[in-house]
């Protein structure tokens, strides 16, 4: 076994009862070896890349050091306490501002940041996820720009849009945003770090060269927790603080419910909360979402990855933990500056194991932006309506947002007033035939009427004609080798359809 592989084995205690001293030495060895490997990689970079590289590698070494030294759980279950009454505010109780001059003044304190590091590969699309068309041929990015331009025009404000890209999305995004040059919205971008994936056995980087294009699989963007340092490194944090901007509103670009909310912005500017996390009521579909807890006197985020196996059922309980994090965050930018300068930023590490195309097992070390909540003063949650959480992760989500359940209002999706109840239907589409956007679209003559739908499950080789209406609970299952064509104009209400159904035109 080569020297490198021994590190991984020793660190995770595969050898018989090594002494603590030996373990400490091994950790030191691993860090020294990592520094040597990174130094080798840095010699393969161009001079122009050196500054960014040094910053990225410094960030990675910090993360790696934490990963090596932190053994045991990041949360001790018996130390979790009930949240104090005022830890989560009620959205319904927020005062409403309608005065136009006051709204303009509020908006001029705001920067909108969208997390734009993800690719559309899980939905079968190439390039950044933000350029997938979601409604009327408009992409996530189009809708975001429309929303902010509408605010700026309506209130004569100057809310900038900032995109946090990754090395995977930056080049394509830069080409795409040129088309918005005539809009009343200033668009800036910055890149999150590029970290090396490490071999699961040796814990050393698998990259042989710093050039990502030599081996794209050797690198990864380290999760959205990288936002704070990357935003600061880019110079944009200082620029906006110097301009007098006070708060940034951060959200995932694929959450179509994350629009600028004037009531929450007013709460930010009139209170002393450095960090506000939007949470919403948990349903059975959200059991894995991160939740808020009181831990060692601080309100903080608890993610499913931090929960010991024996307490996972407790964590998923809708009664015990009744809200989850939407990842819509309102953060005071002067506080971000302070935390970066004082080096008090502290986020739990998410160890994400991956298997590469060539079968190699690697780790990528990540952090989540919400995990920094405990580093801010007077951090609170706010329980917002479910409508503010409308993520598009799968084609089943895409079906909902393309349907007549919603209409578009200046880039924002609004639930149709014809829907009798505010909850969104539960939609499950089979992966084999519906996972990729192109395949999904080819199966619908038009998007069905879903105004009265509660639950739709579709599995197997199923197609829909034009003008189909689905109501109540509808389950359509084509068994292997069968095909079901739902005819044009069909109304399915509380129906189970299975077997074979072919309607031939004649």
N, C-alpha and C positions, 0 to 999 in steps of 0.2 A: 504493500500500500504506500503511495507516495506521501511525502510530508504534509502536503496540503490537505489530503483527505483525512489525515489523523486529527486535524483541528476539529472538524465537524464531529468526529466520533467522540473525541475527548470532551468537547464542550457540553454535549448533551448526555454525558454520563454513560456512554455505552460500555466503558471499561469498569472493572469492579472497584467500587468504593475508593476513588482517588481522594487524596486528602484535599482540604479546602485550599491549602497553599498551592498545590499542583494545579487546581482549577483556576486560581487567580493568575498563575503564571501562564497557563494556556490561553486565558482571555487576553493577556498582554501580548502573547505570541501572535494571536489572531489579528490584533490591531496593528502590530508591527508589519505582519505579512500583508495586510490590506494596504497599508501606506505604501509599501514597496510595489505592490501590484498597480495601484493608482498612479504611482510615479512613472511606472513603465508605460501605462496608457497615455499619460499626459505628454510623453515624448513623441507620440504619434499624431499629435494635434498641430494645426497651423498656428503661427504666432498670433494671428487675429482672434483665435478661439480661446487663447490661454486664460484671459481674465474670467470669462464665463465658466470655463472648465474648473479653474481653481475654486470659484465660489460653489459650484455644484459639488465638487469632490469634498470640500470642507463640510458642506451640509450632509453629504452621505456618510462621512466618517463619524459625525456626531450621532446620526441615526444608528449606525452600525454599533457604535460604542454602547449606546443605550440598549440595543437589542442583545448584545453580548452580556451585559452586566445585569439586566433585569430578569431575574429568575422568579418564578412564582407568579400568582395572579396579580393583575394591576388593580383589582378591586376585591376586597374581602367581604363576602356576602353579608356576614353578620354585622358589618359596620354601616350598612345602608340604612338610612333613617327615612321616615316619612317626610315629604316635602312640606315646608311651612306653608300656611294658607296663601300668603302673598307671592309665592315663588312662581306661580303661573297666573298671569292676569287674564281677565276675560275680554275678548275682543268686543263683545256687545256693549261693554261699559265704557269704551273709549269715546271721548268727545269728538264730534264731527265738525270739521272746519269747512265753511263754504265761502268765506271772504276771499275774493280773487287775489287781492294784493298780499294777503297773509299767506296764501298758498304759493304764490310766486316766490316770496321770501323763503319759505320752507324748502321749496324745490331747489333753490340756489345753494342750499347747504348739502345737496345730495350727489353722490356718485353711484351709478348702477354698474355692478360687476356681474358678468355671466361666466360661469365655469364652462369653458369651451374646449376641454382637452380630449374629449372622447371621439372615437371613430364610430361609424355606422355599421361596422362589420357584423355585429350580432344580429342585425336586421337585414344582412345581405347587401349592404350598400358600401361603396368605396368612398373614401374621403371623410371629412368631418361629419359627425352626426347632425350638426346644426344646419346642414344644407339639404337634409331630407325634406321633401315637400309634405306638409301636414294638412293643409287646407287651402282650397282654391289655388293650387300650385304655389302657395307661399310656404317658405321654409321657416324653421324655428327662428333663424336669424332675421328674416324679413319681418316676422311678426314682432320681434323684440324692437327692431328699429322703428317700425310703425308706431308702437305704443309710446316710445320715448319721444319721437318727433311730435306726436299728438299733444303730449304734455307740454313740451317746449313751445309749441305754437299757441296752444290754448291759453297758457299762463305767461307767455313771453319769458320763459325761463331758460336756463342753460344747464340741463342735466346731461352730463357726458355718459357715454356707454363705454365700458372697458371690458375687453374680452381676455380671459386668461387662457391662452392656448398652450398646447404641448408641442413637442417636436414632431408629433404625428399630424397635427392639424394646422400648424402655423403657416406653412407655405400656401396651402390651398385657401386658408381664411384670408390671407393678405390680398390674394387675387380677387376674392369675392367681395370684400368690403369696398373695393374701388367703385362699385356700382351705386354706393350710397353717398357719393361725394356731394350731390346736389341737395341732400336732405338737411333739415335743421337739427342735426345732432352730431356732436363731435365724437368720433370713434377712435379709441386708442386700444392698443393690444400690448400684452407682455407675455413672456413665456415662463411656464413653470420649469422646474429643474429637470434635468435628464440624468437619471441615476442608473448605475449598472446592476443588472440582475446577478445574483450570486448563486453559485453551485450549492445545492442542498447538502452535499457531503463535505466539501472543503470550505464552504462559506466564502470562497474567493470569487471575484468577478469572472464571468465567462467571456467577456469581450477581449478581443486581441488587438483592437485598434479603436481610437476615439471616434472615428468616422462612423456615424450611425448607419449610413447606407451600406457599409461593408457587412454589417450583420444587425439588422433592425431588431431581431429577437433578443439581442444582448442588452438592450436598454429599455427603460420604462419611465413614465411620468409618475412621481411618487404620491399620487392621491391628492385630494384638494386641500389637505392640511398644509401643503407646501405654499398655499396662497400668501400667508403673512410675510414670510421671508422673501418670496419671489416678487411680491408687490413692492416691498421695501427696496430690494436690490434693483428693481427697474427704474427707480427714481420717481415713479408716478405718485407714490404715497406722499413724498415730500412736496411734490408739485401741487397736489390737491390741497394739502394742509396749508401750504403757503398762500393758496388762492382763497383760503377761508372756508373751504368745504369741511363739513363736520362729520357726516355719517356716510358709510357705504352700505348699499343693500346688495347682498350676495345671494345668488341662487343658481341652480343647475339650468343650463340653457334648454334642457328638454322638459322642464316643468312649466307647462303652458299656463298654470294658475299663478305663477310668481310675478305678478304685475306690481308696479309701484303703488303702495297703499298710503293715501294721505293721512289716514287716522293713525297708522303705526308711526309714520314719519313725525307726526305732531307729538306723539308720545316720546319718541327719541329726543326731540329737540327741547321738550319742556321738562324732561325728567333728568335723573342722574344715572341712568342705566347705560353702562358702557357696551353692553352686549345684550341683544334681544333675539331669542330664538323662537321662530314660529313653530308651534306644535299643533297637532289636530287630533281629534278623538280616534282612538284605535278601533279598528274593526277586525274581524277574524282574518281578513286578507292582509293585515299589516303587522302580524305578530312578530316579524323579524326586525321591524323598524326600531332604531335607537330611541331610548326614552330618557326622561329627566329623573335624577335622584338627588337626595341630599346626602352628601358624603363628606365627613370631616368638616362640617360647617359650611360647605360650599355647594351651590347648585351645579351639577355637572351632568354630562351626557354619558349614558351607559349603552354601549353597543352590544349586540348579541355575541360578538367574538370575544368579549371580555367576561362573559358569563360562564361560571364553572358548569360542566356537563350536568351535574346533579340538580342544578337550579334552573335549567333551561325552560322547564314547564312553568315555573314561577314567573320567569321573565316574559313568557308568551301570554300569560294570563291577562285578559282584558280588564278584569276587576282590579288586580293589584297594580298594574302599570297601564293606565287608561289613555295615555297620549303617546304620540311618537313624533320624532323630529322630521320636519318637512325639508330641512336644509335651506330654508329661506332665513337668512340671518341679517340683522341690522347691527352694524358695529361702528363704534366711535373711532375715527381714524387717528386722533391724537393718542388714544389709548394703545392702538396697534404700534404706533411709533415708540411709545414709552416701553412697551413690553419687549420690542425688538432691541431697543437700546440697553435696557436693563438685563437682557438675556433671561427673562423669566418665562418665556414661551415653553409650555410643557404639554405635549400630547402623547397619548398612549400609542404604542407601535402596533400596527396591524401587519401581521406576518402572512403574506398572501402566497401560498404554494402554487406553482404552475408547472405544467409539463409541456416542454417545447415540442415543435413538430418532429424534431429528431429523437424524441423520447427522453431528453435530458430533464431531470428534475431540478427546478430552481426555486429560490425565494425572491419575492420582491417585498421590500420593507416600505410601508406606506403610513400615512397619518390622515385623519379626517378633520376638516375645518371646524366642525362643531365641538371637537374634543378640547379646543383651547378655551372653551367657555369658562372653566374654573380659574383661568388666569386673569379674568377681567373683574372689575369691581361692580357690585350691584347687578350682576347678570340675572336676567329673568327669562321665563318663557311667556309666550302669549298664545292662548288657545284660539286659533283662527278657524273660520268655516272651512269645510273640506274642499270647497271650490278653489282654495289657494294651493291645493296640492293636486296637480293634474299632470303627472309625469308620463312621458311616452317612452317606455322601455321595450315594448313588444308590439307586434302588429295588432294584438287585441286592444291595446290602448289607442293605437292609430285608428282602428275602426270606430271607437267611441268619438274621438275628436273630429273625424271626417263626417259624422252622421248629423241628422237633424236635431240631435239632443242639444247642439250648440249653434250659436250664431256668432259672427265676427263683429266686434265693435272697436274700430281703430286698432286692430292688431290683438285685441284681447278676446278670449273665448268666453262667451256668456251662455249659461244654461238657458234653454228655451223656456219661456213662461208657460208653454203648453204642457210641459212635463209636470205631472200632478204632485210628485214628491222630489225633494232635493237630492236624494242619493243617486249616485251613478250606478248603472247596471253592472253586474258581474259578467265579464265576457272571457271565455276560454276558447282559444283556437288551437287545434292540433299542430304541433311543431313540424311534422313531416310535410304538410301541404301548405301551411300558412306562415311559416317562420320568416321567410324573406319577403321584403316589400313587393318586389316584382311579381312573385308567385301569388301573394296575397291579393294584389290588385287584379290579377288576371282572373280571379275566381268570382268577381262581383260585376254583374252587368251595370249595376249602380249600387251605392251604399244603401242597405235596407233602412226603412223607417223604424226607428228604435225608441220613439217617444214613450211607449207604454211597456218597454222591456224591463224585466227584473233580472233575468239570468239567461245567458246564451252559451251553450257548449256546442262546438262543431269539431268533429274529428273525422279524418279520412278524406277521401276524394269527393269533395262536395263543391258544387258551384251554385251561384245565386243569379237568377234572371233579373231583369230591370224591375224596379218598383215593388220589391218584396217588402212585406211588413212583418216584424217579429214582436210579439206581445207576451207579457207574463213570463213563464219559464219555457224555453224552447231548447230541446236537445236533438241534435242531428248527428247520427253516427253511421258512416259508411264503413262496413267491415272490409278487411283486406280483400282486394280483388273486386269489390263492389264500387259503384259510383252513384251518387245522388245529385240530380239536377233539380234545384228548387225552381219551379216555373215562374215566369214573369208575372207580376201582379198577385202572387200567392200571399195569403194572410195566414200566418201561423200563430195561433194563440194557445199557450199551455199544451204544446204538442211534443211528442217524441217521434222522430222519424228515423227509421233504420232500414238496413237492407239495400235494395237496389231501386232507383227511381230515375228513369230516363224519359224525358218528354221530347219526342222528335218533331221538328217543324215539318209540315207537309203543305 
